[in-house]
Amino acid sequence: MSSGEGHGHGHGHGAGAAGALTAGARYRRPLLIAFLLTTAFVAVEFVAGIISGSLALVSDAGHMLSDAGGLGMSLAAITLAAGGAAAAHRTYGWYRLEILASIANTVLLFAVAAYVLYEAIQRWGTDHEVGATPMIVVAVVGLLINLVCFRLLQAGAKESLNLRGAYLEVVADAVGSVGVLVGAGIIALTSWYWVDSVIAIGIGMFILPRAYKLGRDSLRILVESAPAHIDVDDVAKDLEGLEGVLEAHDLHVWTITSGMDAMSVHLQVEVGHDTHAVLDRSREVLRDRHHISHATIQVEPANHEGCNLVQW
């Protein structure tokens, strides 16, 4: 940053960083409980699916396995992020592990959906007998576990993208359990075994849009796009509207991890204008109008040369 009349200012993480870190510490225990419950039930559902011949149960077990994997990665990411302080070569600590875990969750969801759809299509048109009773019992137990996990993760999903990914997987799996239960009831009453494949396809189709949205949001953060809720043009306009500010350039807004938006900008001001006042007002505008509490602001007098030559 420039010296002399030019001033740089880094405003700490504030509420954003505190929120992300607090979310990790606060919800680690419920996430652990949800992980253990889900993992314990996967084997039960898979064995029941094999015994009953139900593709819907096997597919739901596969989805629950992806839930367990996603919950485990989320738990590991939160644990590492909470304990990994920033170092000279790692200035943001381990915060980005949350995003990497979310992307891995996305890959798991797509893989499960593809497998379910493939197996269901392979069975289509065949008279594959399915045992309705074990389907009903296992589906009810699975639904109860999903509801417990749903309750454990509901609050944290509002604060953390990583927890939201795990939460969405649990919600999707709960819907899958309901689908299996409905299918089992129909099979028990009618012996329409093809319903099992239809339910399996429904589970696969239900997974896909949620996997896409989670992956899209995660990639947006990973490539450091501006957060969807922040209009960069409006930010520049508000800063240029401050008294003494002639131009705002080299403006970058990005997200470190859930709840941690960061920004950097150069403000060109009139020669002789009070730069401290510009810093204070710009911080207030960013915090109050755009909810950005971590900003690095470089103030440059109009007769300073060189900073406008930056090309990115």
Buried (B, 14 or more C-beta within 10 A) or exposed (E): BBEEBBBBBEBEBBBBBBBBBBBBEBBBEBBBBBBBBBBEBBEBBBBBBEEBBBBBBBBBBBBBBBBBBBBBBBBEBBBBBBEBEEEEEEEBBBBBBBBBBBBBBBBBBBBBBEBBBEBBEEBEEEEBEBBBEBBBBBBEBBBBBBEBBBEBBBBBBEBBBBBBBBBBBBBBBBBBBBBBBBBBBBBBEEEEBBBBBBBBBBBBEBBBEBBEBBBEBBBBBBEEEBBEEBBBEEBBEBBBEBEBBBBBBBBEBBBBBBBBBBBBBBBBBBEEBEBEEBBEBBBEBBBEEBBBBBBBBBBBBBEBEEBEEEEE
